[in-house]
Amino acid sequence: MNAIIDNYLKNVEDRLKEMTDVMLKQSDLVKSLFEGLSADDTIDMIRQNENKIDKMQVELRDDIINCMVLKAPRAGDLRHIVAYYDAIVDVERTGDILYSISKRMHYLQKQHSVFPIFKTDILMLYEMAYSMIHNAVFALFHEDAEIARNIINNDEKLDEQHHICNKKLFEYQYNKGEHPYLIADILDLGRIIYGIERIGDNATNIAESAIFLTQGIDIKHRDSK
């Protein structure tokens, strides 16, 4: 690895770490919303962080494309670049999802919603996705294929909890008189549950990038075992 590419990759890694740090802070803020923290100030922080993530994503993507075109990196270096590029996309998508969830939670907290009925199950689902995305970031930067494979193998558990939440949401016997915005509540919670499941998918994608980085194996759309 020549010095120019070496310095370049270190710079990209540092900036990607900064981007993931902001995204993980977003995940903490959204978790606080599920746990009952007042939403107004938190939503403002999440909005500001979302703008940071979007800006970092554009800058890093353009920088990586320029490197591939102008610096002609070799195979080992190219593997790092491709893994980072894929991870950047998934980190940005996760940030988008977290922002969307925060806005829906903001609405739910401002009305007498049905969220408390499902809080325990949805919080369990979120904590599973939260753990996956944190571990995926760790696996990527520490080049730990074992942790990455565990994340991928745990995706089925997240899918099972997602199914449980959806089933309860649409089969629960509601008292419509107690919930004036019942239909809107159900739709918002359905999108929140779906968004959490997508965070797990993005964590799985980052874990796959970690495996590609460490072992040079592309396991997307394959059995990882």
C-alpha positions as CSV (number, residue, x, y, z in Angstrom):
1,M,0.0,0.0,0.0
2,N,1.6,3.3,-1.1
3,A,1.7,6.3,1.2
4,I,-0.8,8.3,-0.8
5,I,-3.5,5.6,-0.7
6,D,-2.6,4.8,2.9
7,N,-3.2,8.4,3.9
8,Y,-6.3,8.6,1.8
9,L,-7.9,5.5,3.4
10,K,-7.1,6.7,6.9
11,N,-8.8,10.0,6.1
12,V,-11.9,8.2,4.7
13,E,-12.1,5.9,7.7
14,D,-11.9,8.8,10.1
15,R,-14.6,10.7,8.3
16,L,-16.8,7.6,8.1
17,K,-16.3,7.1,11.8
18,E,-17.4,10.6,12.4
19,M,-20.5,9.9,10.3
20,T,-21.4,6.7,12.1
21,D,-20.9,8.5,15.4
22,V,-23.6,11.0,14.5
23,M,-25.9,8.2,13.3
24,L,-25.4,6.3,16.6
25,K,-26.2,9.4,18.6
26,Q,-29.4,9.5,16.5
27,S,-30.2,6.0,17.6
28,D,-29.7,7.0,21.3
29,L,-32.0,10.0,20.8
30,V,-34.7,7.9,19.2
31,K,-34.4,5.4,22.0
32,S,-35.1,8.1,24.5
33,L,-38.3,8.9,22.6
34,F,-39.5,5.4,23.0
35,E,-38.6,5.5,26.7
36,G,-40.8,8.6,27.2
37,L,-38.5,11.6,26.9
38,S,-40.3,14.8,25.8
39,A,-39.9,15.1,22.0
40,D,-39.6,18.8,21.1
41,D,-35.9,19.5,21.9
42,T,-34.9,16.0,20.9
43,I,-36.5,16.4,17.5
44,D,-34.5,19.5,16.8
45,M,-31.3,17.7,17.7
46,I,-32.2,14.8,15.4
47,R,-33.0,17.2,12.5
48,Q,-29.7,18.9,12.9
49,N,-27.8,15.6,13.0
50,E,-29.7,14.3,9.9
51,N,-28.5,17.3,7.9
52,K,-24.9,16.5,9.1
53,I,-25.2,12.9,8.0
54,D,-26.6,13.9,4.5
55,K,-23.7,16.4,4.0
56,M,-21.1,13.8,5.1
57,Q,-22.6,11.2,2.8
58,V,-22.4,13.4,-0.3
59,E,-18.8,14.5,0.5
60,L,-17.5,11.0,1.2
61,R,-19.3,9.5,-1.8
62,D,-17.8,12.0,-4.2
63,D,-14.4,11.7,-2.6
64,I,-14.4,7.9,-3.0
65,I,-15.5,8.0,-6.6
66,N,-12.7,10.5,-7.4
67,C,-10.2,8.2,-5.7
68,M,-11.3,5.2,-7.8
69,V,-11.0,7.2,-11.0
70,L,-7.9,9.2,-10.3
71,K,-5.7,7.1,-8.0
72,A,-6.3,3.6,-9.5
73,P,-6.2,1.7,-6.1
74,R,-5.0,-1.9,-6.1
75,A,-7.0,-4.9,-5.1
76,G,-6.5,-4.8,-1.3
77,D,-7.0,-1.0,-1.2
78,L,-10.0,-1.3,-3.4
79,R,-11.6,-3.7,-1.1
80,H,-11.5,-1.2,1.7
81,I,-12.9,1.5,-0.5
82,V,-15.8,-0.6,-1.7
83,A,-16.6,-1.7,1.8
84,Y,-16.6,1.8,3.1
85,Y,-18.6,3.0,0.1
86,D,-21.3,0.4,0.8
87,A,-21.3,1.2,4.5
88,I,-21.7,5.0,3.8
89,V,-24.9,4.2,1.9
90,D,-26.3,2.1,4.8
91,V,-25.4,4.6,7.5
92,E,-27.1,7.4,5.6
93,R,-30.2,5.3,5.1
94,T,-30.3,4.4,8.8
95,G,-30.1,8.1,9.6
96,D,-33.1,8.8,7.3
97,I,-35.1,6.0,9.0
98,L,-34.3,7.3,12.5
99,Y,-35.4,10.8,11.5
100,S,-38.6,9.5,10.1
101,I,-39.3,7.4,13.3
102,S,-38.6,10.5,15.4
103,K,-41.2,12.6,13.5
104,R,-43.8,9.9,13.9
105,M,-43.1,9.5,17.6
106,H,-43.4,13.3,17.9
107,Y,-46.9,13.1,16.6
108,L,-47.8,10.2,18.8
109,Q,-46.6,11.9,21.9
110,K,-48.7,15.0,21.2
111,Q,-52.0,13.1,21.3
112,H,-53.7,10.4,23.3
113,S,-52.3,7.6,21.1
114,V,-52.3,3.9,21.3
115,F,-48.5,3.7,21.5
116,P,-48.5,2.9,25.3
117,I,-50.4,-0.3,24.5
118,F,-47.5,-1.6,22.4
119,K,-44.6,0.2,24.0
120,T,-43.0,-2.9,25.5
121,D,-43.0,-4.9,22.3
122,I,-41.9,-2.0,20.1
123,L,-39.1,-1.1,22.5
124,M,-37.9,-4.7,22.5
125,L,-37.9,-4.6,18.7
126,Y,-36.0,-1.3,18.7
127,E,-33.4,-2.5,21.3
128,M,-32.7,-5.5,19.0
129,A,-32.1,-3.3,16.0
130,Y,-30.2,-0.8,18.2
131,S,-27.8,-3.6,19.3
132,M,-27.4,-4.8,15.7
133,I,-26.5,-1.4,14.3
134,H,-24.0,-0.6,17.1
135,N,-22.3,-4.0,16.7
136,A,-22.2,-3.7,12.9
137,V,-20.3,-0.5,13.2
138,F,-17.9,-2.0,15.7
139,A,-17.4,-5.1,13.4
140,L,-16.6,-2.8,10.4
141,F,-14.0,-0.6,12.1
142,H,-12.4,-3.5,14.1
143,E,-12.6,-5.8,11.1
144,D,-14.3,-8.5,13.2
145,A,-15.9,-11.1,10.9
146,E,-17.2,-13.2,13.8
147,I,-19.3,-10.3,15.2
148,A,-20.4,-9.5,11.7
149,R,-21.7,-13.1,11.1
150,N,-23.5,-13.1,14.5
151,I,-25.3,-10.0,13.4
152,I,-26.4,-11.6,10.2
153,N,-27.5,-14.7,11.9
154,N,-29.6,-12.7,14.5
155,D,-31.5,-10.9,11.7
156,E,-34.1,-13.7,11.8
157,K,-34.8,-13.0,15.5
158,L,-35.5,-9.3,14.6
159,D,-37.8,-10.4,11.8
160,E,-39.7,-12.6,14.3
161,Q,-40.2,-9.7,16.7
162,H,-41.2,-7.5,13.8
163,H,-43.9,-10.1,13.0
164,I,-45.1,-10.2,16.6
165,C,-45.4,-6.4,16.7
166,N,-47.3,-6.2,13.5
167,K,-49.7,-9.0,14.5
168,K,-50.5,-7.4,17.8
169,L,-50.9,-4.0,16.2
170,F,-53.6,-5.1,13.7
171,E,-55.3,-7.7,15.9
172,Y,-55.7,-5.7,19.1
173,Q,-59.3,-5.0,20.1
174,Y,-59.4,-1.2,20.4
175,N,-61.8,1.0,22.2
176,K,-62.3,3.7,19.5
177,G,-63.8,6.1,21.9
178,E,-60.6,6.3,23.9
179,H,-58.4,7.0,20.9
180,P,-59.7,9.8,18.6
181,Y,-56.9,9.3,16.1
182,L,-56.9,5.6,16.1
183,I,-56.4,5.0,12.3
184,A,-53.6,7.5,12.1
185,D,-52.0,6.0,15.2
186,I,-52.0,2.5,13.7
187,L,-50.6,3.7,10.5
188,D,-47.8,5.7,12.2
189,L,-46.9,2.7,14.4
190,G,-46.9,0.4,11.4
191,R,-44.4,2.6,9.7
192,I,-42.3,2.9,12.9
193,I,-42.2,-0.9,13.2
194,Y,-41.3,-1.3,9.6
195,G,-38.6,1.4,9.9
196,I,-37.0,-0.5,12.9
197,E,-36.9,-3.7,10.9
198,R,-35.2,-1.8,8.1
199,I,-32.5,-0.6,10.6
200,G,-31.8,-4.2,11.2
201,D,-31.5,-4.9,7.5
202,N,-29.0,-2.0,7.2
203,A,-27.0,-3.4,10.2
204,T,-26.9,-6.7,8.3
205,N,-25.7,-4.9,5.2
206,I,-22.9,-3.2,7.2
207,A,-22.0,-6.6,8.7
208,E,-21.7,-8.0,5.1
209,S,-19.4,-5.1,4.3
210,A,-17.3,-6.0,7.3
211,I,-17.0,-9.5,6.1
212,F,-16.1,-8.4,2.6
213,L,-13.4,-6.1,4.1
214,T,-11.8,-8.7,6.3
215,Q,-12.2,-11.8,4.1
216,G,-12.8,-10.6,0.6
217,I,-16.0,-12.6,0.4
218,D,-19.2,-11.1,-1.0
219,I,-22.0,-12.8,0.9
220,K,-24.9,-10.5,-0.1
221,H,-28.0,-12.5,-0.9
222,R,-26.3,-15.7,0.3
223,D,-26.4,-17.9,3.4
224,S,-23.6,-16.5,5.6
225,K,-22.9,-19.7,7.4
